[in-house]
Amino acid sequence: MAHGILTGKTGIITGALDEHSIAWKTALLAKEEGAQFILTNAPVALRMGPAKELAEQTGAQLLPADLTSLEDINKLYDAAAEQFGQIDFVLHSIGMSPNVRKDRAYTELNYDWYHKTLDVSAVSLHKMLQTAMDRDLIREWGSVVGLTYIAAQQVFPRYSDMTDAKSLLESIARTYGYFYGVKKKVRVNTISQSPTPTTAGQGVGGFDRMITFAERMSPLGNASAQECAEYIISLFSDYTRKVTMQNLYHDGGFSKMGVTDPLLDVMSREWAPGEEFFPQGWDPITGAPDKK
Ligand SMILES: NC(=O)c1ccc[n+]([C@@H]2O[C@H](COP(=O)([O-])OP(=O)(O)OC[C@H]3O[C@@H](n4cnc5c(N)ncnc54)[C@H](O)[C@@H]3O)[C@@H](O)[C@H]2O)c1
């Protein structure tokens, strides 16, 4: 049920690829809550994906922008300034790692791709913030939200170089949050979301096992994309005006857990005498039974 908590607010929502995307759910809810916004995604995503439907449904302008490009960011902001003057919120909901896509383990990175991962998934937030502050695009008490994952704090071996991208993203949110806060009273936060079945999420090796593990480790269960959208809307609203520079866990409690009884039960089965804990031929780099 909508409460109108974004009535009169305007913004930019990035990264709505398809109906599973966290940004897609956020756009639908932002509309319900009274906001107007521009939708944007990488040109290739707009050509191939169904974002036009979302634009029609929400009455939003849909613009292509590669958010690693300052030129594209400026064009996007020109359009936002023309339509709204200043805006109240920005959702940074983008991520991409060529190393993850090509199944490169953290110890076998291609460094050109590594740069690309960091640029798309983290530095793009800095570019969006710096360009917005230069242009004074975001109104006082505005809110910028980025999306991250707990692999920034703890080791999840299959997350490859995205782990570094998320650490950088969180650092940018925290540090830029200081500067934007003192200069313009704009808040900047990241939400650390449960594993979620989206295109980006499912690209990570062993995703199905990860999501099951997280579900069993979280007292409230995994947070869905819809629930993430609801949390994002609260951060865009006036009810969270003094929340800034935070990395906010939205994970059903996963981040505070050590272990749960059902998982201990699984681990405590009878081991045959001399049985190795790790399966035969297990490869610590790829996590797979001997691929090489
Ligand atoms: N799905 C998960 O398990 C999970 C968990 C925690 C955090 N996140 C984060 O949530 C955010 C949204 O991802 P999602 O899960 O909704 O997946 P998604 O695949 O639906 O969205 C990722 C988006 O990034 C866009 N993108 C990639 N490169 C771009 C570029 N150069 N310029 C502009 N856009 C670009 C894609 O087109 C896509 O729309 C990402 O930052 C992701 O890392 C996802």
Ligand as a Chemical Component Dictionary entry (heavy atoms), coordinates in Angstrom:
data_LIG
# 
_chem_comp.id                   LIG 
_chem_comp.type                 NON-POLYMER 
_chem_comp.pdbx_formal_charge   0 
_chem_comp.three_letter_code    LIG 
# 
loop_
_chem_comp_atom.comp_id 
_chem_comp_atom.atom_id 
_chem_comp_atom.alt_atom_id 
_chem_comp_atom.type_symbol 
_chem_comp_atom.charge 
_chem_comp_atom.model_Cartn_x 
_chem_comp_atom.model_Cartn_y 
_chem_comp_atom.model_Cartn_z 
_chem_comp_atom.pdbx_ordinal 
LIG N1  N1  N 0  21.691 -9.496  -7.302  1  
LIG C1  C1  C 0  22.408 -9.615  -6.206  2  
LIG O1  O1  O 0  22.607 -10.712 -5.670  3  
LIG C2  C2  C 0  22.997 -8.374  -5.589  4  
LIG C3  C3  C 0  23.397 -8.403  -4.227  5  
LIG C4  C4  C 0  23.979 -7.253  -3.690  6  
LIG C5  C5  C 0  24.149 -6.122  -4.486  7  
LIG N2  N2  N 1  23.747 -6.136  -5.807  8  
LIG C6  C6  C 0  23.971 -4.947  -6.623  9  
LIG O2  O2  O 0  22.729 -4.392  -7.010  10 
LIG C7  C7  C 0  22.962 -3.572  -8.154  11 
LIG C8  C8  C 0  21.876 -3.842  -9.186  12 
LIG O3  O3  O 0  22.023 -5.137  -9.728  13 
LIG P1  P1  P 0  20.817 -6.172  -9.941  14 
LIG O4  O4  O 0  21.052 -7.303  -9.019  15 
LIG O5  O5  O -1 19.525 -5.469  -9.905  16 
LIG O6  O6  O 0  21.143 -6.740  -11.402 17 
LIG P2  P2  P 0  20.810 -6.229  -12.901 18 
LIG O7  O7  O 0  21.629 -7.094  -13.786 19 
LIG O8  O8  O 0  19.349 -6.223  -13.100 20 
LIG O9  O9  O 0  21.352 -4.728  -12.926 21 
LIG C9  C9  C 0  22.691 -4.363  -13.211 22 
LIG C10 C10 C 0  22.610 -3.184  -14.154 23 
LIG O10 O10 O 0  23.881 -2.569  -14.404 24 
LIG C11 C11 C 0  23.767 -2.004  -15.696 25 
LIG N3  N3  N 0  25.075 -1.587  -16.224 26 
LIG C12 C12 C 0  26.162 -2.373  -16.444 27 
LIG N4  N4  N 0  27.157 -1.634  -16.976 28 
LIG C13 C13 C 0  26.682 -0.349  -17.079 29 
LIG C14 C14 C 0  27.254 0.870   -17.545 30 
LIG N5  N5  N 0  28.514 0.936   -18.021 31 
LIG N6  N6  N 0  26.486 1.994   -17.525 32 
LIG C15 C15 C 0  25.216 1.952   -17.051 33 
LIG N7  N7  N 0  24.629 0.826   -16.585 34 
LIG C16 C16 C 0  25.367 -0.310  -16.591 35 
LIG C17 C17 C 0  23.143 -3.151  -16.478 36 
LIG O11 O11 O 0  22.692 -2.768  -17.760 37 
LIG C18 C18 C 0  22.042 -3.561  -15.539 38 
LIG O12 O12 O 0  20.846 -2.845  -15.781 39 
LIG C19 C19 C 0  24.379 -3.866  -8.642  40 
LIG O13 O13 O 0  25.249 -2.877  -8.121  41 
LIG C20 C20 C 0  24.665 -5.193  -7.960  42 
LIG O14 O14 O 0  26.049 -5.447  -7.793  43 
LIG C21 C21 C 0  23.160 -7.225  -6.356  44 
# 
loop_
_chem_comp_bond.comp_id 
_chem_comp_bond.atom_id_1 
_chem_comp_bond.atom_id_2 
_chem_comp_bond.value_order 
_chem_comp_bond.pdbx_ordinal 
LIG N1  C1  SING 1  
LIG C1  O1  DOUB 2  
LIG C1  C2  SING 3  
LIG C2  C3  SING 4  
LIG C2  C21 DOUB 5  
LIG C3  C4  DOUB 6  
LIG C4  C5  SING 7  
LIG C5  N2  DOUB 8  
LIG N2  C6  SING 9  
LIG N2  C21 SING 10 
LIG C6  O2  SING 11 
LIG C6  C20 SING 12 
LIG O2  C7  SING 13 
LIG C7  C8  SING 14 
LIG C7  C19 SING 15 
LIG C8  O3  SING 16 
LIG O3  P1  SING 17 
LIG P1  O4  DOUB 18 
LIG P1  O5  SING 19 
LIG P1  O6  SING 20 
LIG O6  P2  SING 21 
LIG P2  O7  DOUB 22 
LIG P2  O8  SING 23 
LIG P2  O9  SING 24 
LIG O9  C9  SING 25 
LIG C9  C10 SING 26 
LIG C10 O10 SING 27 
LIG C10 C18 SING 28 
LIG O10 C11 SING 29 
LIG C11 N3  SING 30 
LIG C11 C17 SING 31 
LIG N3  C12 SING 32 
LIG N3  C16 SING 33 
LIG C12 N4  DOUB 34 
LIG N4  C13 SING 35 
LIG C13 C14 SING 36 
LIG C13 C16 DOUB 37 
LIG C14 N5  SING 38 
LIG C14 N6  DOUB 39 
LIG N6  C15 SING 40 
LIG C15 N7  DOUB 41 
LIG N7  C16 SING 42 
LIG C17 O11 SING 43 
LIG C17 C18 SING 44 
LIG C18 O12 SING 45 
LIG C19 O13 SING 46 
LIG C19 C20 SING 47 
LIG C20 O14 SING 48 
# 
